[in-house]
Amino acid sequence: MVFPDGMHRIAIGIEYNGDAFHGFQRQITATSTVQAYIEKALSKVANEAITVVCAGRTDAGVHASEQVLHFDTLSARQDSAWVRGVNTNLPDDIRVHWAKPVTQHFHARFCATSRIYRYVSIVSKVRPACLGNQVTWLTKAPDLEAMQTAGKYLIGKHNFNAYRAVKCQAPNPIRTVEVLQIYKHGAFIVMQIQANAFLHHMVRNIMGVLFEIGRGAQPPSWAKEVLLTEDRTSAAATAKPDGLYLVKAVYPESFELPKLPLGPLFIGDMN
């Protein structure tokens, strides 16, 4: 690709609370999407129509502590101006954290080598008032050791057809899970998963299976049994989007993108 004279590419890192949005991707039938709001704000600051490309699309109700986007523009602005100017034109539940010029070889989606998600649950007899849909509420502590054992069966390169949405349009269900860990962090239980890419509802379907194992309804080996069936109907119900966060897209160091601690903020970087 060769840019026209004056055209350049900007990468930005954004955070959003997904509660009020119909997912990240712009839609014909829904104006309340993260992409629609961010493109409108960027276009106002750039004084030209802007279209963004994201590292990974998130579903309705799913959050991001750091989603990476890129866009091409003829407008020249300071990095700080992109951040402050765009934030001024965004709703309170979307925020730009950083902006950085990148080469035309950078692509937010295709250059990402992996993505990291965290699914955050809280164990409490009473539903928390302050965290709302930022976490999934559990009234009873699950068997963490059983969930950890089950998660190990999903690490590696597998056909994740049994763990994706029935309407998933990805032509290939093969994905490589590099990390799947479950932590206890105070009252929170955090599942952290890193893969080269994810299928539609893949994280939420994995979490649904782990919850069944955690409450003792199935043994840890069930996670592998479900995987081997390659059949979505053999798995558990899809876990709620509450508590699911895209926390990082991983890129080669050569792009020198800013590094933020893994979110969400109330969990902090546990690594």
N, C-alpha and C positions, 0 to 999 in steps of 0.2 A: 504494500500500500504506500502511495506517495501522497502526502498532504498538499493541498493547494497552498499557494503563497499566503502566509499569515495565519494559517490554521495550526492549532496546536492542541495537545491532549492534556487533560487534567484528571488526576485521580483524587477521589475524596473518600473519607471514612465517615460513615454516619451511624447513629444510634436511633432506635425507635421502639416505642411501646406499641405493640401490634393490636391492642384491644379494639381500637376504633377503626381499624382498616380492614378492607377486603383483600388482605395479602399485599405483597410487594408489587406485583406486576400490574401495569396499567391495563384496564379493562374497558370494553365498549359499554357494558351494562352497569358498571360501578365506578363512580368518580372518586370515591374515598379509598384510594390506594396510595401506598408510600411513593411509588414511582410518579404518579400524577402530581402529588404535592411537591416533590423534589424537583421535577422538571419545570413546573410552573415557577418555583422560586428561583431556580438557576436561570431560566429564560429572562426573568425580570432583571436580575443582576447583570447578565450578559448583554441584555438588550437585543437578543436574537433567540430564535427557537432552539432549545437544547433537548437532546435525547440522551438518556443515560443507559449504560450497560452495567449489570450488577454481577457480583461474584456468585450469587446463588439466590434464586427466588424463594421467598418464604410464604407460607399459607396464611389465611385469615387467622388472626389471634396470636400468631407467632411473633416473637420479639427479636431484636438484634442489638447486641452491645457494640458490635463493629461489623457493619456491612460495607464492602468496598465497591465503589462505582467508578466508571470513567465516562468522560464526555469530551467531544471535540468542539472547539470554539474559535472564532476569529477575535474574540474580545481579550484584551490584555488587562489582567487584574492581579494585584498582589495576592499571595496565598491567604493572608489574613482577611483581605476584602471578600474573597469567596466565602470564607467561614462566617464572618460577621454579617455580611450582606444577605447571604442565603438564610441564615438562622433568623434574621429579622422578618423574613417573609414565609417562615414555616410555622405550623402549629406547634404547640409546646411539646407534643409527644414525638417530634422528630428533631434531631439535632445533628449538625455537621461538626465533627471534632477536628478534622484536619483536611487540608488540601495541598496537593503537590503536583507540579508539572512532571509529566513522564514522556518517554519517547513514544513514537507511533507503534513501537513493537509491544507496548504494554496493552494487555486486554484483561479487563477485570474478571471475566469468566474463564477464558481459555488459558491464561497464564497462571491461574491458581493451581497449585499442585495438590492441595487438599483443603478441606473445610473442617472446622471444629464447631460442634454444637454442645450445649449443656442443657440438660433437663433437670429442673430444680423442683423438688417436692419438700413439703414441710409436714412434720408429724405434730399434730396438736388435736386435743379433744374438741376445741372450738375453732371454727373457721376464722383465720386472721382477718381483722378489719382493715388494716393498713396495706397489706400486700395485694389484696384483691386477686386479680387474675395473673399476677406476676409469678405465682407458684401453683403447683398442684397440691391440693389439701388431702392429707392422709390422716385418718383418725387413729390408726394403729401402726406401730413401727413394723416394717416388713423385715423379713429374714435377709439381712444384708449379705451375709456370707453365701447364701443360696443364689442371690442375684449376681454376685461377683463371679461365682463359678459358672453360671449360665452365660454370662457375657463373654467368657473366654471362648465359647464355642463359635462365636460370630466373628472373631478376629481372623483376618486373612481374606483371600480372594474367593468369593462365593457367588452363586446365583441367588440373589435376594428377592426372587419373584414372590415368595411367601410373605415377605415383609414390605411389599409396596402396595399402594392403592390399586384397586381394581381398574380405575380409569387412568392410571399412570401411562403416559404416552412415550416414555423412553423406549427406544427400540432394543436396547440391550440391558438386561437385568443384572449383569455382572458388575460388582463393585468390590473394592478392596478396603476393608476396615483396618486401619493401622493401629488404632487405640480404642479400647472400650473399658473404661474404669468407673467404678462407683465409690463415692466417698460419703462419709458422714461428716457434716460440718455444722456443729452445734445442733440446732433443731432441724437443719436442712439435710436432705439426701440429694446428692448431685450425681447424675450420670453424665460423663464426658465421653464423647465419641468423635473420632477423627477418621475421615475416609477421603479417598481421592474425589468422590462425588457421591451424591445421595439421590435415591429415587423418591418419587412423590409419597409422602407420609412414611418414609422408611424409618426415621428416628422415632416417630410416634408409635408405629407398629412394633418396633423393637421394645419400646418402653411398655407397651401393653402386655407383651409376653413376659417381660421381667416383673411387672406388677403381679401377674398371676402366680409366678414362681415365688415372689416375695411373700405373698399371703398364704403360701402353702398349698395352693390348688393344683400345682403341677411340680414335678421334680426339676432340678436344674437342667437335666439332659433334654427336657422338652424343647428348649431353645434350639438345639441341634436337630431334633426330630422335625420340628416345624420347618427349619431351613431346608432339610432334605426333601420334603414333600414338594417344594416349589409351587405350593398352592396356597393362595391367600386365605381361603376358607378354613385352613387348618390352624390358623393362628388366633390370637385373642382380639378383642375389640381394640380399635385405635385409641390410644391415650389422648387426653385433651391437649389442646395447644397451650393451655396455661402452663407456664414454667419452661417453655421451650425457647431457647435463645441461640441464634447464630452468633458465636462469640469471636470467630476469627476465620479469615481466608488466608492461607499460607502461600507466599510468593517467593521466588528466588531472591536471595539477598542482593543480587545485582540491581534490582529496582529501587533499593534503598527507601522503602516505604516506612512511614512512622510506625513505631511499635507501642501499642497500648497494652496494659495489663488485661488479662482475660476477664470478662464480665460474667454476670451482671455485677454492678457496683456493690450490692448488699452481700454478695458472695466473695468477691475479690479473687485475685490470682492465687490459687492454692498450690500452684506448681513451683 
